Amino acid sequence: MLKSALLLGAGIAIGAGAIHGLHAATGAQVYTVYEANITDEASYTKALPEVEKYIKENGGTRVGGGFNKTKLISGQPAVGNRYVLVRWENEGAFDKAMDAGLKAWIDKHGNGARQILVEGVEAK
């Protein structure tokens, strides 16, 4: 009985992990919001073609943002001066871009940047 319960528990855990992985690879679109406080705009701008390549080659589309392209509506003041909104086919595409060099690019050029991943809402 205990052995059966352990096997059932292990099966549920494995199944849940597989479903999560499948959802990440084929699930809903996701969006990332990138925020950075860039102090050398010229040098950063020079490096942008490389990051655009990582985005496009992995199913991402830049849908908004740039230098000083935001407007605070309410809340605490913004931390950065560079915001970029990117739509990805799914979370797996974003993960692939990060592994392909996006993470390394952000670490090198992002000056303490942060990203937020938001799952898209299914159109009805």
Secondary structure by P-SEA (a helix, b strand, c coil): caaaaaaaaaaaaaaaaaaaaaaaacccbbbbbbbbbcccaaaaaaaaaaaaaaaaaacccccccccccccccccccccccbbbbbbcccaaaaaaaaaacaaaaaaacccbbbbbbbbbcccc
